[in-house]
Amino acid sequence: MAQVLEFKLPDLGEGLTEAEIVRWLVNVGDVVAIDQPVVEVETAKAMVEVPCPYDGVVTARYGEEGTELPVGAPLLTVAVGASSAVDGSEAGPAAEPASAPSAQASGEASGNVLVGYGTGAPAARRRRIRPAVPGAAPAAPAERAPAPAAPAAPAYVEPTPAPAAQPAVAGHAGLNGGVAVRDAGVGPVPVISPLVRRLARDNGLDLRQLTGSGPDGLILRADVERAMAAAEAPPVPAAGAAAPTTTTAPVATAPAAQTGMRGERIPLRGVRGAVADKLSRSRREIPEATCWVDADATELMAARAAMNAAGGPKISLIALLARICTAALARHPELNSTVDMEAREIVRLPEVHLGFAAQTERGLVVPVVRGAQSRSAESLSAEFARLTEVARQGALTPADLTGGTFTLNNYGVFGVDGSTPIINHPEAAMLGVGRIVPKPWVHKGELAVRQVVQLSLTFDHRVCDGGTAGGFLRYVADCVEHPSVLLRTL
């Protein structure tokens, strides 16, 4: 007899506490093998394919695409030992799913061990999930009163827990494991989908005023969308009714959430949410200052052209700038540090893990080149190219995006000359590089057209003063104007 096991969203590392479902890779009724990817999720760090530690038949999925789940929440249930694929409506009574059973329950061990799976003993059980059988009354939870027979459960199952003291609503108790939600002191609302409730809340709709088109009056997403469209349509005056006279009076403004004004709402989650949190924290905690200087990059561009003309792998401009940064940090190690405010200490870091800003379709990410201080310009070029390609594919791992000690931001690719970048917390500094363009410049006492770039350094004023920051930036500018200066440190 098949045993139904519950697979939860595993700990994806790096302190991540939630993930958003981007794409399901399996459907209810599909047969899965051990370590087969079953869902693609997006965390604040990267896109990840989550493998299943069990083999068997998928009996239920939890969460629609676009739903954000916390670590430890159920992802799907698998009937281990089932001989053939069945869908959720045809499955007979199944064994009680365990909360986190070991992989040995399937008779095999998962080679792709996830945190909480494949090695430990079973944890405490969560709740019973039994696929509904047509014509049979589903079992109600122990703390709720018995309810009449509910319709057969669809293939997608999304439980919505309710307070223990809240009675079940007739016709909805046990439907997909969910119950109607009761608003305090008002009455039951027949809706089980948290996405539907959130859509209504974000658009200022009262679910108690809607009539559901689902089974037994269940409110569906389509019902909410119809109500939104009706609210946006202008009212039609009654025939023969006189138009009332109105007077214009000042109206006090209020936030959109209070007045019911509707506009496009973009959730701050995933990469966008992580960027918002980090930059906000940086501005709150770091007393930053910015200094900048214009530099003649003509000789640097000529040196790069000569390197690439000599044959071998091409050297990128950002790799040369990175090599200049690591040489400058060796002279001014204060800027390769972080601040421990609890201990009231500045921690100078022994290695340079160089982050660089990369704009992708998913937003701004900062991949990290590890051990940049010991890499040559050729090695840096190769690593920048590799990480940039992985970033464009959305396949950066959390390890690729963490642990940076200094950031190089080449915003010149956007066609701008200067900027005052926000420090990538908890680092202490960031070097910004504008576009390199022909400009009038005094060269050897005469006016000439030269390739000029603006360099800006944003630094944490707690780790150093303006003299140190100015010395770092001046050394970088000197190396840009005269690349031979680098020979002293190579």
N, C-alpha and C positions, 0 to 999 in steps of 0.2 A: 504494500500500500504506500502511495506517495506521501512524503512528509513535506509540508509547506514551510519554507524557511524565509524569514524576512531579512532583506539586505538593506542596511541603512547607509546614508551618505557618510563615507569614511572621513577621518581626519586627513586633510590634504596637506598638512604641514604649514610651517611659517606662521603659526598663530591664526590661521584663517578660521573663521567661525561660521561662514555661510557660503553658499554657491548658488548661482542661477542656472536653471535648466535651459540649455540652448537648443539641444536636439536629442530626441530619443532615437537610439539606434536599434531598438527591438520593440515589438508590439506584443500585446497580450496574446498568448497562444504560441509564441515563437519558442523554439528549443534553443537554449543557450548552453555553451560549454564553459568550463572553468577558465577564468582569465579572459573571457570574451568581453570586449567593450560593450556596455549596454546603454550608456548615456554620455553625452558631451555637456560639460558644465563650464561655466565661466566664473572664476573667482576674481578677487581684487588684483590678483597677480597675473593670471594666464588662463588660457583655455585648456581644459584637461578632459581626456577620455577616461571614464571610470570603468574598470573591469569588474566583472562579477565573480565572487569566490566560489560560486556553486554551479553545478550543472543540472539541468532539468528544464521544466516548462514554465514560462512566465505566466503567472496567474493574475497579477494586478500590478499597475503602475501608480505611483503617487506623485502628483504634480504635473501641471501642464507645462509646455514650453513657455519660458518667460517667468515661471514661478521661482521665487528665491526660497531655498530651504536651508535650515540650520544644520550644522554637523550633528549627526546622530538621528536625524529625521529619516523615516522609512523612504526608500527609493522604489523598491519593487519587492514582490514576493515570488519565490520560485518553488515549484512542486518538484522536489528531488525524488527521482525514482519513477516518475511518470513515463509510461511507455510511448505515448503519442501526444502531439500538441492539441490542446483544447483551448477554447476561448473562455472568458470569464463567465458567460451565461450558461455554458454547457457543463462546467466543472461540477462534480458532485461534492458532497461534504468532504472537506479537507481537514487534515490534521492541524492542530493549533500551531501557528508560526512562532518560532522562537525569536527572542529579541536579537541575540547575537551569537548564534551557535557556531561552533568551530567547523572548519572545512572538512573535518573527518566525518561529519554526519553524512556526507555524500559518498563516502568510501574513498575519496581522493583528496589530496592536499593541493591547495592553490600555490602555484609557483610565484605569482605576483602578489605578495603579501601586502594587504592594506592594514592600516592602523586599526586594531580591533577585530581583525578577521584572520583566520588561518592558523593562529597560534594559541589563542586563549581559550578558556573554558566558557561555556554558555553564561550569559549575563541574565539579569532579571527579565522576566517576560513582560511585554508591553500590553497588548490587547488582542483579542481574538478577531480574526477576519475570516469569515466564511462566505464564499461566493453564493449568491442567492440562487435558489432553484425555482423555476417557474411554477407558480401555484402553491408554493410553500411559504409559510410565514417565517421571516427571518427572526432569529433570536434577538430579543432586546437586551441591552446591558442590564446588569443586575440592579443598578441603582435607579432604573427607570421602570415605569409601569409597562405592562405588555401592550403591544400595539397591533392593529390589524395588519393583514398581509400587505406587503409593499410590492411594487413592480419588480420585475427581474433586474438584477444589478447589471448596468452596462459594463463594457470592458474596462473603461477608465474608472478608477476608484480614488476618491479623495476624501478622507475622513475629516470631519470638523467637530472636534470635541466640544462639549458643553459642560457647564458647572454641574456637579454631582446632584445638587438639590433641585435642579430644574427638571420639571416633568417633560416627558416626550410629547410631541405634537402628533395627534392622530393622523395617520396617513403618511407620516414622514419619518417616524422612528425607525431606525435601522436601514434607511435608504442609503446604500453605499457606505454604511458606517457613520453617516452624518445625521444631524438633526436640525430642525428649524432653529434659528437663532432668536432669542428673546431679548428685545431692547428693554432696558430697565423700566419697570412700571408701566409699560405700554401694551405689550402683547407679542405673540409669536410672529416672526417674519419667516415665511417659507422659502428659505434660500440656504443652500449648503456650500456654495462655492465662495471661497474668500476673495477670488478675483472679481466676482460679481459685486460683492459687498464693497470692495475697495473702489471699483469703477463708479458705483453709485455715490459713495462718500466723497470722492474727488470731484464729482460734478454736482454736488449739492442736492442730490435726489433722496427723498424719503421712501425707503423700500416699503413702508407700511401703506403707502398710497398706490402701489402698483399691483396689478393683477397678473399673476404668473400664467404663462402658456404651457408650462411643463406638466408632468403627471401630478394630479391632485393640487394644482395651482402653484407648483414650484416655479419660482422666479428664475428665469434664465438670463444669460447675457443679452440675448436679442431683445428681451423685454426692457432692460435698462437702456439699451441703445435707442429703441423706439421712443422711450420717454425723453431721452436727451434731444432727439430730433424734434419732438413735439414742443419741447420747451424753447427751442431755438426759433421755431416758426412764429411769424407775427400773428397776433390775435385777429380774427375776422369779426368785424362789428356786426351786430344783429341788424336785419333789414328794418328800415324805418326808424331806427334808433338815432336820436339826435347826438351829435358829437359833443361831449362835455367840454366846457371851457376850462382851460388850465392856466395857471399863472406860473411864471418861471421864478424859482427860488433857489438860493444856493443850497447845494447838497454836499454834506460832509463826506469826504472820501474815506474809504476803509480798505483794508487789505482784501485781495481777491478771494481768499478763503472765507472771509466773513460776509462779503456782499454776494457771493454766489457767482461772481464773474467767472466765465470759462475761457480758458486759453489752452495752448498746448502745454502739457505737463510732462516733463522728462525726468524719470526717476534717477536720483543720484545713487547709482549702484554699479557694481562691477568695476571696470577700470576708471570710469568717470568718477564714481564715488570715492575710490581710493585716492585719486589725484586730489579731489576736493578736500578730503580729510587731511592728507599730508601737507598740502599747501596752506590750509587754514592753521594747522598746528605750527607750521614754520613761522607764519606771520605773528602768531600769538606769543611764541616762546623765544624767537631769535631776534635780538637787536641788530638788524642787518644794516650795512652801509654799502654804497656802491661808488667806485671810482672808475674812470675810463680814460683812454688815450687813443689817439690816431697813430697808425704806424704805416710805414712804406713797405708793402709786401712784395715789391717788384723782384728783389733778389731771391726771396723765398719761392716765388712762382718759377723763376728761372732755374733754381736749384732742383725743384721737383721735375721740371721738364727735362733737365739733363739726366736725372736718375732714371726716368722712364725711357729715355732714348738709348740708354746703355744696355737695355735688354733685361730680361727677367720679369718677375711679377711687378705689376704696376704699384706705385706708391700713391696712396690717396692723400689729399690735403689734410683731412682730419687726423690722419695718422702722424703727419709731421707736427701738427699742432699738439697732439697728445704727447709726442716725444718731448716737445718744448715744455709742456706742463709738468711732466715728471721730473725734468731737470730743474725747473723752478721750484718744485716742491721739495727737492733734495736740499735746496739752499734756504727754503723757508718752510720748515716742517710744521710750523704752527698752523698752517692752513690745511694740513692733512690730519685733522683731529676731530674730536667730538667732545661735547660738554656733558659731564655727569653732574646734574644739579643736586641730586640727593647727597652725593659725597662731596659736592662743591669742588670738583676736580676737572681739569682739562686733560683729556686722554689723547696723547699723540700716538698715532698708529704707525706701525713699522712698515706696512706695505701700502702701495697705491692701487686701490681697486677703482678704476676710472669708469664712471658712468657717462653715458652720452645720450642726449635727448633724441628720440626718434619718433616722428609723427607717423601713425598708422591709421588704418580705417577704424580701428577700435579706440583711437585716441592717442594721447601722448604716453609713451612708455620710456623708461630709462634702463636699457640693458647695461650690464657691468662687465668690463674687461678686467679680469683678475690678474694681479701681478704685473700691472702695466709698467712699473718701474724697471723691470728686467727684460722687457721686450724691445726688439729692434723695430724700426719703422716698417720693415717688410712684415714682421709678425703682427704688428698692430693693424696694418692694412688688411691682412687676411682675417683677423678676428672681428674687426669692424664690419667687414663685408658679410661674414657668416652670421653675426648677430642681427644685422639689419635685415637679411633675408628671412631669418627665422621670425623676426618681429612682424614682417609684412604678412607672413603666413599665419600669424596669431598663435604660434606654437612655442613661445617663450615659456620656460619653466619658472617656478618661483625662485629657484637658485640663480637663474639668469638675471633676475630683477632686484636682488637684494644684496646687501653687504657693501655697497659703494662707499668710498671715502672722499671722493672729489668728483665733480661733474663738469663736463665740457659741453657747452650748449652752442651749436652752430646754427643760430637763427638767420644767418645770412642767406641760407637756401630759400627763405621766404621773401627775399628781396628787400630786407630792411637793413638799415645801417647800425642801429643801436637798440639797446633794451636794458631794463633793470630787472634781471631775472630773480625769482624767488628761490632761496636756497632749498635744496633737496634734503629735508630733515632726515636724520640727525647730523648731516655733514656740516662743515664749517665754511665752505666757500664754493663758488661756481664761477667759471670763466665763460663769458659770452663772446661770440665772434660774429661780427656783422658781415655784410657782403663785401667782396673785394671788387672795387670799381675804379676806372681811370679818373683821376682828379688832378687839378693843378697842385703842384708841390715844389717847394724849394729844394733842389738837389744840387749839391756842390756849388752853392751860391747862386744858382740860376733857376728861374722858373721853368718847370718841366711838367709833363704829364706822366704821372706815376700811378701804380696800382696800390690804392690806399684801403686800409681796413680799420674799423673801429673795434677796439678790445675793451670789454668792461668786466670788472671783477666785483662781485657781490660777496661780502664776507661777514662772518659773525664777529661783532665787535667785542665779544667776551673773550675770544681766543687771542686777539692781537689788536694793535692800534693801527692808525692810518699809515704810519711809517713802514711797518712790515708789509701791509697790503700794497702800498705804493711801490716798495722794493720788488715784490713779486711781479706786479704788473709791468714795471719798467724792464725787468729782466726778460719777460715774455716778449715785450715789444722789441727789445734789442735783438733777440734771437730771430724774430720775424724779419727785421730790417737787415740783419747781418747773420745769416745762418752759420757762418764760420764760428760764431761765438759758442755754438753747441759743442764744437770740437774739444773745448776745455773739459767737458764733463762726460765725453764718450769713452 
